[in-house]
Amino acid sequence: MPIYEYVCRACGAQFEDIVSADAPPPACPKCKAQKTDKLLSCCRIGRGSSDTGFTGTAPRAASGGCAGCSGGNCSTCG
C-alpha cells in the first residue's frame, strides 16, 4: 500500500499514513478530527541503473518553500 501525506483542516497538522487508495482519509493523529485532506506529494522515478537517487533540493513553490511544504523550512527545502 502507498504512503500518503495528509493535512488536518482543524489544526493544520501534517502527517503520513499507509492506506489503500480507495480508503477514506484517516483521522488526524494530533487532534483526532476527521476533516483531513490528501496532499500532492513529489516523487522521483529513477532513470536507470546509473541513477543514484536524489541529490538536489526540491523545486520551489510560488509561496517561497518547496513544493512539499510551501513554507521554506522542511528538510527538502535545503
Secondary structure, 3 states (H helix, E strand, C coil): CCEEEEEECCCCCEEEEECCCCCCCCCCCCCCCCCEEECCCCCCCCCCCCCCCCCCCCCECCCCCECCCCCCCCCCCC
